[in-house]
Amino acid sequence: MNSNKTKIKTIKGIGIAFSLFFGFMLLSSVDVSAQGMMRQERRENRQDRRENRQERRDDRRDARQDGYRDGLREGAEDARARRRSNPQAETDYRRAGGENNQREKQAYRTGFIQGYREGYNQNFRNNRNRRGY
């Protein structure tokens, strides 16, 4: 009878050992899977942040180009009308093209000043040459 009890205990011990082993295997695979999901989520978050930064850079570039174009037009008009060069007095400069945030407004104004100076100087010289100065 003792040998049957020993066999039963041994079988139970082996069963418990297998249960523990498979339980640990199951838990470790869940942990690895969760880590993989976390890594994937971090990658996606980094990618989203990169895309957002690129969009903001594109928005600032567009604002600067809009400002340059508007400044070029306003500068040329002021030079043709023989008005004093004053880009900061222009409504478009002060309004900053209706841009949304401070960085876009600054980009617009930077482009506006550059375009205004080029438009003004080019047209001022052209007007002087036509009048024989």
Long-range contacts (C-beta under 8 A, 24 or more apart in sequence): 56-103, 59-100, 59-104, 60-103, 60-104, 60-107, 61-107, 63-97, 63-99, 63-104, 63-105, 63-107, 63-108, 63-111, 64-107, 64-108, 64-110, 64-111, 65-111, 66-97, 66-108, 66-111, 67-92, 67-96, 67-97, 67-107, 67-108, 67-109, 67-110, 67-111, 67-112, 67-113, 67-114, 67-115, 68-111, 68-112, 68-114, 68-115, 69-111, 69-115, 70-97, 70-112, 70-115, 71-111, 71-112, 71-113, 71-114, 71-115, 71-116, 71-117, 71-118, 71-119, 72-115, 72-116, 72-118, 72-119, 73-115, 73-119, 74-112, 74-115, 74-116, 74-119, 75-115, 75-116, 75-117, 75-118, 75-119, 75-120, 75-121, 75-123, 76-119, 76-120, 76-122, 76-123, 77-119, 78-116, 78-120, 79-119, 79-120, 79-121, 79-122, 79-123, 79-124, 79-126, 79-127, 80-123, 80-127, 82-127, 85-116, 85-117, 85-120, 85-124, 87-112, 87-113, 87-116, 87-117, 90-116
